[in-house]
Amino acid sequence: KTILYGMRLSYLGASSVVFFHFVPYPGSNFFQLVKERRQIPEYGEAFDEFLVANIYNNLFSIKSYSINVSSFFLVVYLWLGFILTNTSYFLSHPFELWGTFKRVVCEKPKTILEIVIIGLVKMPIKIVKRMNFSSAK
């Protein structure tokens, strides 16, 4: 139902529909339950890293805290929602494709999709630059 609602929003004109996974927050009953199961680290540096990782919603390192949904399925679900809502948006607003293309080329993103595309284009360039090829002697 959540993805269908997101698709409806994008059909109506929402250019960025973002899905976030649920993260247990300190003070909640679920947080205590997950802590007892040792699914989250104890307070300290590891716990701080846990909080920061959950704030940024990195779609490649998402951890599920549910016994009913695996981490892999949660990642698939979030990517599926992202793809379907963007597809719905561009099918119902086809003239926006040109604007998206222009903003990506000029590197002036307005939507999450544009940020993702620019990041995917720049990532291989950064990797090649880090390799620091040196000429053989």
C-alpha positions as CSV (number, residue, x, y, z in Angstrom):
1,K,0.0,0.0,0.0
2,T,2.9,2.4,0.7
3,I,4.4,2.1,-2.7
4,L,1.0,2.5,-4.4
5,Y,0.4,5.6,-2.3
6,G,3.8,6.9,-3.4
7,M,2.9,6.2,-7.1
8,R,-0.3,8.1,-6.6
9,L,1.6,11.1,-5.2
10,S,4.0,11.0,-8.1
11,Y,1.2,10.8,-10.6
12,L,-0.3,13.9,-9.0
13,G,3.0,15.8,-9.4
14,A,5.3,15.0,-6.5
15,S,8.7,14.7,-8.3
16,S,10.5,13.1,-5.4
17,V,8.8,10.5,-3.3
18,V,11.3,9.0,-0.8
19,F,10.9,5.9,1.3
20,F,12.8,5.5,4.5
21,H,13.2,2.3,6.5
22,F,12.1,2.3,10.2
23,V,14.9,2.8,12.7
24,P,14.4,2.1,16.4
25,Y,15.0,5.3,18.3
26,P,16.2,5.6,21.9
27,G,13.4,5.7,24.4
28,S,10.9,3.5,22.5
29,N,9.8,0.1,23.5
30,F,11.0,-1.3,20.2
31,F,14.4,0.1,20.8
32,Q,14.6,-1.7,24.1
33,L,13.5,-5.0,22.4
34,V,16.1,-4.6,19.6
35,K,18.8,-3.8,22.2
36,E,17.9,-6.9,24.2
37,R,18.2,-9.0,21.0
38,R,21.7,-7.4,20.5
39,Q,20.8,-6.1,17.1
40,I,22.2,-2.7,17.8
41,P,25.5,-1.8,19.5
42,E,25.9,-0.6,23.1
43,Y,26.3,3.1,23.7
44,G,29.7,4.4,22.6
45,E,31.5,4.9,19.3
46,A,29.8,1.9,17.6
47,F,26.4,3.3,18.6
48,D,27.2,6.7,17.2
49,E,28.2,5.1,13.9
50,F,24.9,3.2,14.0
51,L,22.9,6.4,14.4
52,V,24.8,8.2,11.6
53,A,24.4,5.3,9.2
54,N,20.7,5.3,9.8
55,I,20.3,9.1,9.3
56,Y,21.7,9.0,5.7
57,N,19.5,6.2,4.5
58,N,22.2,4.5,2.4
59,L,20.3,2.1,0.2
60,F,23.2,-0.4,0.1
61,S,23.7,-1.0,3.8
62,I,20.3,-1.1,5.3
63,K,19.6,-3.4,8.2
64,S,16.2,-4.7,9.0
65,Y,15.2,-4.9,12.6
66,S,12.1,-7.1,11.9
67,I,12.1,-10.8,12.3
68,N,9.6,-11.0,9.4
69,V,11.5,-8.9,6.8
70,S,15.1,-9.6,5.8
71,S,17.6,-6.8,5.2
72,F,17.9,-7.9,1.5
73,F,14.1,-7.7,1.0
74,L,14.0,-4.3,2.7
75,V,16.6,-3.0,0.2
76,V,14.7,-4.5,-2.7
77,Y,11.4,-3.0,-1.4
78,L,12.9,0.5,-1.1
79,W,14.6,0.4,-4.5
80,L,11.3,-0.9,-6.1
81,G,9.4,2.0,-4.5
82,F,12.0,4.5,-5.8
83,I,11.9,3.1,-9.4
84,L,8.1,2.7,-9.5
85,T,7.4,6.2,-8.2
86,N,9.8,7.8,-10.7
87,T,8.4,5.8,-13.5
88,S,4.9,6.9,-12.5
89,Y,6.0,10.5,-12.4
90,F,7.6,10.5,-15.9
91,L,4.7,8.6,-17.5
92,S,2.3,11.1,-16.2
93,H,4.6,14.2,-16.7
94,P,6.7,13.3,-19.8
95,F,7.8,16.9,-20.5
96,E,9.7,16.8,-17.2
97,L,12.2,14.4,-18.8
98,W,13.9,17.3,-20.6
99,G,14.2,19.3,-17.4
100,T,15.7,16.3,-15.6
101,F,18.2,15.8,-18.4
102,K,19.2,19.5,-18.4
103,R,19.6,19.6,-14.6
104,V,21.8,16.4,-14.7
105,V,24.0,17.8,-17.4
106,C,24.4,21.1,-15.7
107,E,24.8,19.4,-12.3
108,K,22.0,21.4,-10.7
109,P,19.8,18.7,-9.3
110,K,16.3,19.4,-8.0
111,T,15.1,15.9,-7.3
112,I,16.4,12.8,-5.5
113,L,16.6,11.0,-8.9
114,E,18.8,13.7,-10.3
115,I,21.1,13.5,-7.3
116,V,21.3,9.7,-7.8
117,I,22.1,9.9,-11.5
118,I,24.8,12.5,-11.0
119,G,26.3,10.4,-8.2
120,L,26.3,7.3,-10.4
121,V,28.1,9.2,-13.2
122,K,30.7,10.7,-10.9
123,M,31.4,7.5,-8.9
124,P,33.5,5.8,-11.7
125,I,35.4,9.0,-12.4
126,K,36.4,9.3,-8.7
127,I,37.5,5.6,-8.7
128,V,39.7,6.1,-11.7
129,K,41.2,9.3,-10.2
130,R,42.0,7.4,-6.9
131,M,43.8,4.6,-8.8
132,N,46.6,7.1,-9.6
133,F,48.0,5.4,-12.6
134,S,51.7,5.9,-12.9
135,S,53.8,5.3,-16.0
136,A,56.0,2.2,-16.1
137,K,59.8,2.9,-16.2
